[in-house]
Amino acid sequence: MASFTLHGIPVSRGIAIGRAHMLAPAAMDVKHYLIGEAEVEAEVQRLQNAVAKVRTELQTIRSDLPKESPPELGAFVDVHLLILSDPMLAEMSLDIIRNRQYNAEWALVTQIDELSAQFDEIEDPYLRERKMDVLQVGERLLKVLTGTSTRLPEVDSDGASFANIVVVAYDISPADMLQFRDRAFAGFVTDLGGQNSHTAIVARSLDIPAAVGMNNASRLIKQDDWIIIDGDAGVVIVDPATVILKQYRERQAHLLRSRRKLGKIKKTRAVTLDGTEITLLANIELPSDCTAAMDAGASGVGLFRSEFLFMGRIGTQHELPNEDEQFESYRQAVVAMKGRPVTIRTLDVGADKPINTEEQTALNPALGLRAIRYCLAEPQLFLTQLRAILRASAFGKVKLLIPMLAHAFEIDQTLAMIAQAKQQLRDEGVAFDETIQTGAMIEIPAAALALPMFIKRMDFLSIGTNDLIQYTLAIDRVDHEVAHLYNPLHPAVLFLLSTVIALGRKAGIPVSVCGEMAGDVKFTRLLLGMGLLEFSMHPAQLLAVKQEVLNSDLDDLTLQTRKILRSTEPSAIAAAVNQMRMTARKILV
């Protein structure tokens, strides 16, 4: 068979080499047939039994997680258990069996299709990709109903040729990945998925090389094909030539040696060769993530995505987390960070999001009522969250971060709401940090271009590169048809980034980057050359970024970056950024 290459979305760094093991999906195009009245209860029982079996499987996976596992792994299994218990999945499917007399598989797929359509209306990339979790739970139920299973082969420990397996699938759930963790599982390739899918996040947490969004990989790759996954590039090479295989084995060995060395710099201060200290912070989603942040040596939390407290709380306002519940979550994170700062972003959802309390549709949700716009339109919800965050500030250093600001009146209204929350707590005699800092997310081009009005009103700025790039280039990075247009090195993106960093430094206001660019070592030196002194990223990326910092000379990088920013040719920019990394001086770690 001739060698060929597939291109997808890189989600977890590293190189994997092994034989393909194909995981067959439980086809969603199941048999459709009507059942008789006398068969309804038997079919209902069949689906209920499947739900019970899947619940037991997930609970077993959850309880068997080693104590040293990254905290997000258990959280993702918990999400699947919540989905399984949500009446919108199982109960509605049972109603379809009873009312329409569909067979169990048809009823389940019908309801999954309905839920999928609802998720497709969501604009936020992370929340929209939770559709994949619904599909994965549905897939697991269908496999029980149809008698198929998700299994890796038993591996003979003496069989060197089977020492590494690369799983190839249409999609693979985090729970399945956790089941594979004790097997010879070198990496995985999926047709579906994006940067923010739970499967991608688990891959990064387990440090498993992976490439997702490969479209037809599961059709083109055959069982036992030799496969190379270049996780950094999102490239999969099938049946590589001997010389290519040799080159990648050498790269793989070099990467393994480099990663072992990274452990030695955990306690090393992040200081450049010319003596400039760089602050490396962690992005978290749940209080339990603070363990990984502390283990990685983070100087604090640069982004606590508070919307994760609201996930799965679909329904009425009464089901949303109340003030005490939110306060306890924020307090846990603050205490866990042991005096290090915790930056909590206020609710970054919208009327088109899963916490929606009424059926609403927006012609263009990306440009609609979301983030701070949504919070200002729901003042009681916003005030409740502000009070909870302020109360948590009595237990350590907390900073407030406001998403998607674009107008001066939005800033002023937000600050007025914060002042109102503070006064309420004072009147009630509740302690909080009177000097708490408030910052703005810079993720809309208008905000970057009108920065002086932010500098005048805010204590700090945090650049959300994910949304800034999407809005600047007018593309949806999880839409595979335009994903190739998502380019952090586009001249317009670099202009906005460098402008915000330069103006912030000139005004003496701290600026950080908390988007994907902050944790991507390809861009570390470029951002340093722009003058960035604060990076916030997934804890798993922190040590690699720290190594880049330790090997950097800011004077040299500043000169190189100025040349890059003068260029308007994307190919020249990409080449210069790559050269910046290649020619940097190295130090022993």
C-alpha positions, 0 to 999 in steps of 0.5 A: 500500500502506498504511503499517504498523509492526512491533516487534521487539528493538533490537540496534544503534542508529541509523536506516536508510532504504532499499528492502527487499531480500528474502533467501529462506531455503533452506527447512528443509522440504526434499524427503524421499526415500529413495535406493537402495543404489547412489546412497548414495555419490553422495549422500555425495559431494554433501554432502561437496562442499557442505561443502568449498565452504562451507568455502572460502567462509568461509575466503575471507570470513575472509582478506578481512577488513580489518585494521581490522575489529573482532576479533569479526568474524573470531572469528564466522566462525571459530565457523562454520568450527568448526561446519562441522568438528564431526563432530556436523554433517557426519559424523553427516549422512553417517552418516544417508545411509549408514544410513537412505538419506536424500537429502542435504538430508533427512539434513542437516535431520534432524541439524540438528533433533537439534542444535537440540533439544539447544541448546533445553535450554540455559538461558544466553541467550548459549549458547542462541543459538549454536543460530542459528549451527548453523542458519546453517551448515546454511542455507549448506550447504542453499543449496549443495545446492539451488543457491540463493545469498545475494546482494545485487544489483549496485548502480549507483553513479550510481543514487541510488534504490538507494544504500541497501538494507535486507536483510530475511530470516528470518535472516542469518548474520554471514558473510553480513553481512560479504559485504555490507559493501562494498555499499550495505547500510544495515541489516537486519531479521530474523524471528529473533534476540535481543540476544545472537545473533552477528548482533546482535553483528556489527551492533553492531560494524559499527554497522549499524542493525538490528532482530531478532526481528520474527517475520513481517517476511519475510512481510509486507514485499515486495521494494522496499518503502521501510523505516525501521529505528529501531534504538534502539526496535527498530521498523520502519516499512514504506512510511512517509508522506512526513511520517514519512520526512522526520522520520526523515531529519532524525533520521538526519542529526542522529545522523550529526553527533553520532557524528562528534563522539564521536571527539573525546572518545576521549582525554577523561577521563570526568568529570561537570560537577561534577568526579566521575570515572567509570570506563568499562570494556569487556566482552570475550570473547576476548583479541583484543577488547582492541584495540577496548577500547583504541581506545575509550579503556576504563580497563580490562576490567570483564568477561572472559567466560572461558566463550568459551575453552570454546566448541566444546569439546564432548566429554570433559574432556580436550578442555577447555582445560588450565591452560596454554592458559587462562593464555596467553589470560588473559596475552594480555589482561592484556598487551594492556591495558598495565597497566589492570585486567582483571576475569576472570569464572570459568566461567559455564556449567552441567551443561546447557551445551555443555561438558557431558561427559555427557548430563544434563537438568535440570527447570529449568536456570535454577535448577539447577547452573550458574556457581559451583554448577557450578564447586564441583561440579567442583573440579578444573576450577575449580582449574585455571581459578583457577591459570591466572588467578592465574598471569596476574596476574603480568603485570598487574592482574587481578581475579577475578569469581565469578558467581551467588553467593547463599549465604555458604557458596558464598562461603566455599567459593570463597575456600577454593578460591582460597586452595588455588590460591594455596598450590599456586602458592607451593609450586611457586614460580610467581609471582602477585599475592598481593593479587589482588582477588576480587569477586561478581556480583550477579545473583540477587535474594537476593544483592542483598537479603542484600548485607552478607554479600557486603560482609563477604567480597568486595573488589568487586561487579559487578551483572549486570543481564541476569540480575538483571532476568530472575530478578527478573521471572521471565521469559526475555528470549530467549523472544519470547512473554514478551520484552515483560515484560523491563523494566529500569525495573520498580520492583522492579529499580530498588529492587535496583539502587539498594540494591546501589549505595548499600550498596556505596558506604556500605561503601566497596566498589567497585560496577560494572554490567556488564550491558546497562544499562551500555552503554545511554545511556537509563539512563546518567544514572539509574545516575549518579543512583543513585551508580554510578561504574563502568560496563562495556560493549561497546567500541562503546558506550563513547564514547556513554556517555562523552558522557552522563557529560560532560553530567551533573551528579551533584547534579541527577541525584541529586535526580531519581533519588530522585523516580524511586525513590519512584514505583511506576508504570512509565509515570511512571518511564519518562517521568521517565527520558526527561525526565532525558535530555531536560533535561540540560545539553549541552556542546560536544565 
